């Protein structure tokens, strides 16, 4: 982590006092500052992760690709005593940052995580880890970005096949996708959905509030699985005919991604 490229910002609005990590121009993580709220989720897309994950009532093993400063792992550990989460990120300094500024050290002590090992931080890239580790999970979440841009090798058909192979029966894959308020204008969203449909039986999309790039922006969370075929707030996205992302053409991901 290049400290010249990060900024830690504290703000306050009607929801409370917050501390945020900005890296490479993108908002990476946030935490409430007040002690009794430090494990709560701030961003709507993470709340959507939690709502969709709740469909898998037997879930115990979670892989998070893109640990950030551990906002989502903090929530999971504090809310569900049976959850064990592997949090993955190639930047090993994020763990120290999360302890110093985002109260991860408090969570480790309160829940005795050094002994229970319910939270594991793995320093690796998402695709590399999936290819070199055959461990299976009940839920796999992709929240990894290069600054504001997606990671191409986690978007392709081959990546979806690999993720599918690393899920247990009744498992699910969740991904955070920035786009525009009109999904028909979101080429990256449509191609991502169409790519997942080649591998998973069911693909469900939900809105996850506006992102930070302007009034017309939106975050979406997409759930792919062979089991969960609906969510009460899902939206329809016309993805038929959208290009399918493939390893052989990683530039196609960037060409579709017009959010920034």
Beta strands, then each sheet from edge to edge (+ up, - down):
strand 1: 6-13
strand 2: 16-23
strand 3: 26-32
strand 4: 61-65
strand 5: 84-89
strand 6: 119-123
strand 7: 137-142
strand 8: 145-146
strand 9: 149-150
strand 10: 167-180
strand 11: 202-207
strand 12: 217-225
strand 13: 234-235
sheet 1: 1+ 2- 3+
sheet 2: 6+ 5+ 4+ 7+ 10+ 12- 11+ 13-
sheet 3: 8+ 9-
end
